[in-house]
């Protein structure tokens, strides 16, 4: 482990964060919310810490994949720590645990909040809250990959650590070019959604906050009642559409922009994602029609919004689904486990992994009947390597194991099983709202500090897909 180089890169990342902390200033001045000084102080502290790390630590060695894992994990921890400064300094969130929870929830695009009265929070603070989503959406490290190579620091190891899923399309041979392309798509979609939301009646400020949260599949809103507060079918459908896009592999959006729309339907994971979305919406509508909604259009609107919101792990709400028929809760919990596509900003286990798990189960059943047959598990036309399949099975075991263990810890704090289990999957899958006392109309403020730290750990592990974080606990990683 090259600790000096790792710390130097973390210092560079803190300098970027210092610049980001100044972005809410124009809104603070416009709304005269009195937060400008707090953002300037926060930016100065982040800049000072970053410059110290850059000046003190140096190394002429190349970045190894071990260092990549450390930079990604500690990068998130550093961002959560320094990103919490505006909350702490302003006094909006005076508790260190609560401030860290809110910031980690932002950067991991989870969307779980401890704020009970969101509409009473200063506008620039809520914009910063949405910005933490947007920066975390495609990954702090991927953003930096377009810049770090100019400083003489290689980036491939960071990209491997940041996107450890079963598929990570390389649009360009050079990693910084890939990062720039992905961010170009990301910014374009954010801009389009912002314009459409303003057309639907939102102010620029609210449109930006919701666009940031949508494309990042985060879920932080500027309203206590989330998107439902606007009571606008147009806004609901715009956000539903962009949540759906955010759950798709971003490389496919790049191909679509280049005129190759057919790539959406050539990609087996994307096809499975589309089918799963349609089946989920139709099933929810079937159970809700006549029991919750009499109007077919309202049923379609609310069922589609919540299905896409949960599947993509965004977590926005337009309806309190806890008042829906109980069976719909089972459907939504299943969608929480699945999550978005690999290469998207969504959380969860990822559609590709779930699809390959189904294929592997089918392969094993077929092999029991025909033991001498030779078949390969394929994703599309490409056979899946045994190592990749083993990695997926290992990930599934870790995911379920962590879910069970964290649920036990949350139940030990005194929560009922529904709240304990749903709070874990809602944070491990980076969704935000769960069921029970952490449902779509509730928050996480009532969770005891120990429970909040358990959920913070779940957020981090879920965002970095477990392996990236857990590998740091192997002593051999730290040996020369």
C-alpha positions as CSV (number, residue, x, y, z in Angstrom):
1,X,0.0,0.0,0.0
2,X,1.4,3.3,-1.1
3,X,0.1,5.5,1.7
4,X,1.9,8.8,0.7
5,X,0.4,8.6,-2.8
6,X,-3.0,7.7,-1.5
7,X,-3.0,10.7,0.9
8,X,-1.9,13.0,-1.9
9,X,-4.8,11.9,-4.1
10,X,-7.2,12.4,-1.2
11,X,-5.8,15.9,-0.8
12,X,-6.5,16.7,-4.5
13,X,-10.0,15.4,-4.0
14,X,-10.5,17.7,-1.0
15,X,-9.4,20.7,-3.2
16,X,-12.1,19.8,-5.7
17,X,-14.6,19.6,-2.8
18,X,-13.5,23.0,-1.6
19,X,-14.5,24.4,-5.0
20,X,-17.8,22.6,-4.9
21,X,-18.6,24.1,-1.5
22,X,-18.6,27.5,-3.1
23,X,-21.3,26.6,-5.7
24,X,-24.3,27.3,-3.4
25,X,-23.0,30.9,-2.8
26,X,-25.0,32.6,-5.6
27,X,-28.2,31.0,-4.2
28,X,-27.3,32.0,-0.7
29,X,-26.9,35.6,-1.8
30,X,-30.1,35.6,-3.9
31,X,-32.3,34.1,-1.1
32,X,-30.4,36.1,1.6
33,X,-30.5,33.0,3.8
34,X,-27.3,34.0,5.8
35,X,-25.4,30.8,4.9
36,X,-22.7,32.3,2.7
37,X,-20.2,32.7,5.5
38,X,-20.6,29.1,6.6
39,X,-20.0,27.8,3.0
40,X,-16.9,30.0,2.7
41,X,-15.5,28.7,6.0
42,X,-16.3,25.1,5.0
43,X,-14.5,25.6,1.7
44,X,-11.5,27.2,3.4
45,X,-11.1,24.2,5.8
46,X,-11.5,21.7,3.0
47,X,-8.9,23.6,0.9
48,X,-6.5,23.9,3.7
49,X,-6.7,20.2,4.5
50,X,-6.3,19.3,0.8
51,X,-3.2,21.6,0.3
52,X,-1.5,20.2,3.4
53,X,-2.0,16.6,2.2
54,X,-0.7,17.5,-1.3
55,X,2.3,19.4,-0.1
56,X,3.4,17.0,2.7
57,X,2.9,13.7,0.9
58,X,4.4,12.7,-2.5
59,X,5.4,9.6,-4.3
60,X,6.9,8.8,-7.7
61,X,5.5,5.3,-7.7
62,X,2.5,4.2,-9.9
63,X,-1.0,3.8,-8.4
64,X,-1.7,0.1,-7.8
65,X,-5.1,-1.5,-7.6
66,X,-4.7,-1.8,-3.8
67,X,-4.2,2.0,-3.6
68,X,-7.3,2.4,-5.9
69,X,-9.5,0.6,-3.3
70,X,-8.1,2.8,-0.5
71,X,-8.6,6.0,-2.5
72,X,-12.2,5.2,-3.4
73,X,-13.2,4.2,0.1
74,X,-11.4,6.9,2.0
75,X,-12.4,9.4,-0.6
76,X,-16.0,8.8,0.3
77,X,-15.2,9.1,4.0
78,X,-13.3,12.3,3.5
79,X,-16.1,13.8,1.4
80,X,-18.7,12.8,4.0
81,X,-16.6,14.4,6.8
82,X,-15.8,17.7,5.1
83,X,-19.1,17.8,3.2
84,X,-20.9,17.8,6.6
85,X,-19.2,21.1,7.6
86,X,-21.9,23.4,6.3
87,X,-24.5,21.5,8.3
88,X,-22.4,21.7,11.5
89,X,-21.0,25.2,11.2
90,X,-24.5,26.7,10.4
91,X,-26.1,24.7,13.1
92,X,-28.8,23.3,10.8
93,X,-27.6,19.9,11.9
94,X,-25.7,20.3,15.2
95,X,-25.0,16.6,15.8
96,X,-21.9,15.1,14.3
97,X,-23.6,11.8,13.8
98,X,-26.6,13.3,12.1
99,X,-24.5,15.6,9.9
100,X,-22.3,12.7,8.8
101,X,-25.5,10.6,8.2
102,X,-27.0,13.3,6.0
103,X,-23.8,13.9,4.0
104,X,-23.0,10.2,3.5
105,X,-26.6,9.7,2.4
106,X,-26.1,12.5,-0.1
107,X,-22.7,11.3,-1.6
108,X,-23.8,7.7,-1.7
109,X,-27.1,8.8,-3.4
110,X,-29.1,7.1,-0.7
111,X,-31.6,9.8,0.1
112,X,-32.3,8.8,3.7
113,X,-32.6,11.9,5.8
114,X,-32.7,12.9,9.5
115,X,-34.4,16.3,8.6
116,X,-37.9,16.5,9.9
117,X,-38.9,19.9,8.6
118,X,-37.1,20.2,5.2
119,X,-39.0,23.3,4.1
120,X,-37.6,25.2,7.1
121,X,-34.0,24.6,6.1
122,X,-32.2,27.5,4.2
123,X,-32.3,27.2,0.5
124,X,-28.5,27.1,-0.1
125,X,-28.2,24.3,2.4
126,X,-30.8,22.2,0.5
127,X,-29.0,23.0,-2.7
128,X,-25.7,21.7,-1.2
129,X,-27.6,18.7,-0.1
130,X,-28.8,18.0,-3.7
131,X,-25.3,18.7,-5.0
132,X,-23.9,15.9,-2.8
133,X,-26.2,13.6,-4.6
134,X,-25.2,14.9,-8.0
135,X,-21.4,14.6,-7.3
136,X,-21.8,11.2,-5.8
137,X,-24.1,10.0,-8.6
138,X,-21.5,9.0,-11.2
139,X,-18.8,8.7,-8.5
140,X,-16.4,11.3,-7.1
141,X,-13.6,9.3,-8.4
142,X,-14.9,9.0,-12.0
143,X,-15.4,12.8,-12.0
144,X,-11.8,13.2,-11.0
145,X,-10.5,10.8,-13.6
146,X,-10.8,13.4,-16.2
147,X,-8.4,15.7,-14.2
148,X,-6.0,13.5,-12.3
149,X,-4.2,12.2,-15.4
150,X,-3.2,15.8,-16.1
151,X,-1.4,15.8,-12.8
152,X,0.6,12.7,-13.8
153,X,-1.6,10.3,-11.8
154,X,-2.9,7.1,-13.6
155,X,-6.6,6.4,-13.3
156,X,-7.4,2.9,-14.6
157,X,-7.0,1.4,-11.1
158,X,-9.5,3.9,-9.7
159,X,-12.0,3.1,-12.4
160,X,-11.7,-0.6,-11.7
161,X,-12.4,0.1,-8.0
162,X,-15.2,2.5,-8.7
163,X,-17.1,0.3,-11.2
164,X,-16.6,-3.3,-9.9
165,X,-19.8,-4.6,-11.4
166,X,-20.0,-7.4,-14.0
167,X,-20.0,-5.0,-16.9
168,X,-18.1,-1.7,-17.3
169,X,-18.2,-0.6,-20.9
170,X,-15.1,1.2,-22.2
171,X,-16.3,3.8,-24.7
172,X,-12.8,5.1,-25.3
173,X,-9.4,3.4,-24.8
174,X,-8.2,6.2,-22.4
175,X,-10.0,6.3,-19.1
176,X,-10.1,10.0,-18.8
177,X,-11.9,10.2,-22.2
178,X,-14.4,7.7,-20.9
179,X,-15.0,9.7,-17.8
180,X,-15.5,12.9,-19.8
181,X,-18.0,11.2,-22.1
182,X,-20.0,9.8,-19.2
183,X,-20.1,13.2,-17.5
184,X,-21.1,14.8,-20.7
185,X,-24.2,12.6,-20.9
186,X,-24.8,13.1,-17.2
187,X,-24.7,16.9,-17.6
188,X,-26.9,16.9,-20.7
189,X,-29.6,14.8,-19.1
190,X,-29.5,17.0,-16.0
191,X,-29.9,20.1,-18.1
192,X,-32.8,18.7,-20.1
193,X,-34.7,17.6,-16.9
194,X,-34.1,21.0,-15.3
195,X,-35.7,22.8,-18.3
196,X,-38.7,20.5,-18.4
197,X,-39.3,20.8,-14.6
198,X,-39.2,24.6,-14.9
199,X,-41.7,24.3,-17.8
200,X,-43.9,22.3,-15.4
201,X,-43.9,25.1,-12.9
202,X,-40.8,24.6,-10.7
203,X,-38.5,27.5,-9.9
204,X,-34.9,27.2,-11.2
205,X,-33.8,26.4,-7.7
206,X,-36.3,23.6,-7.2
207,X,-35.8,22.3,-10.7
208,X,-32.0,22.1,-10.2
209,X,-32.3,20.3,-6.8
210,X,-34.7,17.7,-8.2
211,X,-32.8,17.2,-11.4
212,X,-29.6,16.7,-9.4
213,X,-31.4,14.1,-7.2
214,X,-33.1,12.4,-10.1
215,X,-30.1,11.8,-12.3
216,X,-28.1,10.6,-9.3
217,X,-31.0,8.4,-8.3
218,X,-30.7,10.0,-4.9
219,X,-34.1,11.2,-3.7
220,X,-33.5,14.4,-1.7
221,X,-36.3,16.9,-2.2
222,X,-36.9,20.5,-1.2
223,X,-40.3,19.6,0.1
224,X,-41.5,17.7,3.2
225,X,-43.9,15.7,1.0
226,X,-41.2,15.0,-1.6
227,X,-42.4,15.3,-5.3
228,X,-46.0,14.7,-4.2
229,X,-46.0,18.2,-2.8
230,X,-46.2,19.7,-6.3
231,X,-49.4,17.7,-7.2
232,X,-48.5,17.9,-10.9
233,X,-49.0,15.0,-13.3
234,X,-46.5,16.6,-15.7
235,X,-43.8,16.9,-13.1
236,X,-44.5,13.3,-11.9
237,X,-44.1,11.9,-15.5
238,X,-41.0,14.0,-16.2
239,X,-39.2,12.7,-13.1
240,X,-40.5,9.2,-13.7
241,X,-38.9,9.3,-17.2
242,X,-35.6,10.6,-16.0
243,X,-35.4,8.2,-13.1
244,X,-35.9,5.4,-15.6
245,X,-33.1,6.8,-17.8
246,X,-30.8,7.1,-14.7
247,X,-31.3,3.4,-14.0
248,X,-29.9,2.4,-17.4
249,X,-26.2,1.9,-18.2
250,X,-24.9,5.4,-19.2
251,X,-22.8,4.0,-22.0
252,X,-26.1,3.1,-23.7
253,X,-27.3,6.7,-23.5
254,X,-24.0,7.8,-25.2
255,X,-24.7,5.4,-28.0
256,X,-28.3,6.6,-28.2
257,X,-27.2,10.2,-28.5
258,X,-24.9,9.1,-31.4
259,X,-28.0,7.8,-33.1
260,X,-27.7,4.1,-32.1
261,X,-31.0,3.7,-30.2
262,X,-31.0,0.1,-31.1
263,X,-28.3,-0.5,-28.5
264,X,-31.0,-0.2,-25.8
265,X,-32.7,-3.3,-27.2
266,X,-29.5,-5.2,-28.0
267,X,-28.4,-5.1,-24.4
268,X,-29.9,-8.0,-22.5
269,X,-29.6,-6.3,-19.1
270,X,-31.4,-3.3,-20.4
271,X,-34.2,-5.4,-21.9
272,X,-34.6,-7.3,-18.6
273,X,-34.7,-3.9,-16.8
274,X,-37.5,-2.6,-19.2
275,X,-39.5,-5.8,-18.8
276,X,-39.1,-5.8,-15.0
277,X,-40.3,-2.2,-14.9
278,X,-43.4,-2.9,-17.0
279,X,-44.3,-6.0,-15.1
280,X,-43.9,-4.2,-11.8
281,X,-46.0,-1.3,-12.8
282,X,-48.8,-3.5,-14.2
283,X,-48.8,-5.7,-11.1
284,X,-48.9,-2.7,-8.7
285,X,-51.8,-1.3,-10.8
286,X,-53.7,-4.6,-10.6
287,X,-53.6,-4.6,-6.8
288,X,-54.3,-0.9,-6.4
289,X,-57.1,-0.5,-8.9
290,X,-60.4,0.0,-7.1
291,X,-58.8,-0.4,-3.7
292,X,-56.5,2.7,-3.6
293,X,-57.3,4.5,-6.9
294,X,-60.5,4.6,-8.8
295,X,-59.1,6.5,-11.7
296,X,-57.0,4.4,-14.1
297,X,-54.8,7.4,-15.0
298,X,-54.0,8.2,-11.4
299,X,-53.3,4.5,-10.7
300,X,-50.9,4.4,-13.7
301,X,-49.2,7.7,-12.6
302,X,-48.6,6.8,-9.0
303,X,-47.8,3.1,-9.5
304,X,-45.3,3.9,-12.3
305,X,-43.7,6.6,-10.3
306,X,-43.2,4.4,-7.2
307,X,-42.1,1.3,-9.1
308,X,-39.4,3.3,-11.0
309,X,-38.4,5.3,-7.9
310,X,-37.8,2.1,-5.9
311,X,-36.3,0.0,-8.7
312,X,-33.8,2.7,-9.6
313,X,-33.2,3.3,-5.9
314,X,-34.1,7.0,-6.2
315,X,-36.5,7.1,-3.3
316,X,-38.7,10.0,-4.4
317,X,-42.3,9.7,-3.3
318,X,-45.7,10.9,-4.6
319,X,-47.8,8.5,-2.6
320,X,-47.6,6.8,0.8
321,X,-47.3,3.2,-0.4
322,X,-47.6,1.9,3.2
323,X,-51.4,2.4,2.7
324,X,-51.3,0.2,-0.4
325,X,-52.4,-3.5,-0.2
326,X,-49.7,-5.5,1.8
327,X,-48.7,-7.6,-1.3
328,X,-47.4,-4.4,-3.0
329,X,-44.9,-4.0,-0.2
330,X,-43.4,-7.4,-1.1
331,X,-43.1,-6.3,-4.7
332,X,-41.4,-3.0,-3.7
333,X,-39.0,-4.8,-1.3
334,X,-38.0,-7.2,-4.2
335,X,-37.3,-4.1,-6.4
336,X,-35.2,-2.7,-3.6
337,X,-32.9,-5.7,-3.8
338,X,-32.6,-5.6,-7.6
339,X,-31.7,-1.9,-8.1
340,X,-30.6,-0.3,-11.4
341,X,-28.4,-1.5,-14.2
342,X,-24.6,-1.9,-14.0
343,X,-23.0,1.3,-15.2
344,X,-26.0,3.4,-14.0
345,X,-26.2,5.7,-11.0
346,X,-28.6,3.3,-9.3
347,X,-27.8,1.2,-6.3
348,X,-29.0,-2.3,-5.2
349,X,-27.5,-5.6,-6.4
350,X,-27.8,-4.4,-10.0
351,X,-30.0,-5.9,-12.7
352,X,-27.1,-7.7,-14.4
353,X,-26.2,-9.6,-11.3
354,X,-29.8,-10.6,-10.6
355,X,-30.2,-11.7,-14.2
356,X,-27.1,-13.8,-14.1
357,X,-28.1,-15.3,-10.8
358,X,-31.4,-16.5,-12.5
359,X,-29.5,-17.8,-15.4
360,X,-27.0,-19.6,-13.2
361,X,-29.9,-21.2,-11.2
362,X,-31.5,-22.4,-14.4
363,X,-28.1,-23.8,-15.6
364,X,-27.7,-25.7,-12.4
365,X,-31.2,-27.2,-12.6
366,X,-30.6,-28.2,-16.3
367,X,-27.3,-29.7,-15.3
368,X,-29.0,-31.9,-12.7
369,X,-31.2,-33.4,-15.5
370,X,-28.5,-33.5,-18.1
371,X,-25.2,-34.0,-16.2
372,X,-23.1,-34.6,-19.3
373,X,-24.4,-31.5,-21.2
374,X,-22.0,-28.7,-21.8
375,X,-23.7,-25.3,-21.5
376,X,-22.4,-21.8,-20.7
377,X,-24.1,-19.0,-18.8
378,X,-24.4,-16.1,-21.3
379,X,-25.2,-12.4,-21.0
380,X,-26.5,-11.6,-24.5
381,X,-24.3,-13.5,-26.9
382,X,-21.2,-13.3,-24.7
383,X,-20.4,-16.3,-22.4
384,X,-19.8,-15.3,-18.8
385,X,-16.4,-16.3,-17.4
386,X,-16.3,-18.7,-14.4
387,X,-14.4,-16.0,-12.4
388,X,-17.1,-13.4,-13.1
389,X,-19.9,-15.9,-12.0
390,X,-18.0,-16.7,-8.9
391,X,-17.6,-13.0,-8.1
392,X,-21.4,-12.5,-8.5
393,X,-22.1,-15.5,-6.3
394,X,-19.7,-14.1,-3.7
395,X,-21.3,-10.7,-3.9
396,X,-24.7,-12.1,-3.4
397,X,-23.6,-14.0,-0.4
398,X,-21.9,-10.9,1.1
399,X,-25.0,-8.8,0.3
400,X,-27.4,-11.2,2.0
401,X,-25.0,-11.8,4.9
402,X,-24.6,-8.1,5.5
403,X,-28.3,-7.5,5.2
404,X,-29.0,-10.2,7.9
405,X,-26.2,-9.0,10.2
406,X,-27.1,-5.3,10.0
407,X,-30.8,-6.1,10.5
408,X,-29.9,-8.0,13.7
409,X,-27.9,-4.9,14.9
410,X,-30.8,-2.6,14.1
411,X,-33.3,-4.8,15.8
412,X,-31.1,-4.8,18.8
413,X,-31.6,-1.1,19.1
414,X,-35.3,-1.7,19.8
415,X,-36.8,-1.3,16.3
416,X,-39.5,-3.6,15.1
417,X,-38.5,-6.1,12.5
418,X,-40.2,-4.4,9.6
419,X,-38.4,-1.1,10.4
420,X,-35.1,-2.8,11.1
421,X,-35.0,-4.9,7.9
422,X,-36.3,-2.2,5.6
423,X,-33.9,0.5,7.0
424,X,-31.0,-1.8,6.2
425,X,-32.1,-2.7,2.7
426,X,-33.0,1.0,2.1
427,X,-29.5,2.1,3.0
428,X,-27.5,-1.0,1.7
429,X,-29.4,-0.6,-1.6
430,X,-29.0,3.2,-1.5
431,X,-32.7,3.7,-1.8
432,X,-33.6,6.0,1.2
433,X,-37.2,5.4,2.4
434,X,-38.2,2.0,3.6
435,X,-41.2,0.6,5.5
436,X,-42.5,1.0,9.0
437,X,-41.0,3.9,11.0
438,X,-38.7,4.8,8.0
439,X,-41.5,4.8,5.4
440,X,-41.9,7.4,2.6
441,X,-43.5,10.0,5.0
442,X,-41.1,9.4,7.8
443,X,-37.3,10.0,8.4
444,X,-34.4,8.5,10.3
445,X,-34.1,11.2,13.0
446,X,-35.5,8.8,15.7
447,X,-32.9,6.1,15.1
448,X,-30.4,5.9,18.0
449,X,-26.8,7.0,17.2
450,X,-25.4,3.4,17.1
451,X,-28.1,2.5,14.6
452,X,-27.3,5.5,12.5
453,X,-23.6,4.5,12.3
454,X,-24.7,1.0,11.3
455,X,-26.8,2.5,8.5
456,X,-23.9,4.8,7.5
457,X,-21.7,1.7,7.1
458,X,-24.5,0.1,5.0
459,X,-24.7,3.2,2.7
460,X,-20.9,3.2,2.1
461,X,-20.7,-0.5,1.5
462,X,-23.7,-0.5,-0.7
463,X,-22.5,2.4,-2.9
464,X,-19.1,0.8,-3.4
465,X,-20.6,-2.6,-3.9
466,X,-19.2,-4.3,-0.7
467,X,-15.9,-5.7,-2.1
468,X,-14.2,-2.3,-2.4
469,X,-14.8,-1.5,1.3
470,X,-14.4,-5.0,2.8
471,X,-11.2,-5.8,1.1
472,X,-9.5,-3.1,3.2
473,X,-10.0,-5.3,6.3
474,X,-7.6,-7.9,4.9
475,X,-4.2,-7.3,6.6
476,X,-2.4,-8.6,3.5
477,X,-3.6,-5.5,1.6
478,X,-1.6,-3.2,3.8
479,X,1.6,-5.2,3.5
480,X,4.3,-4.2,1.1
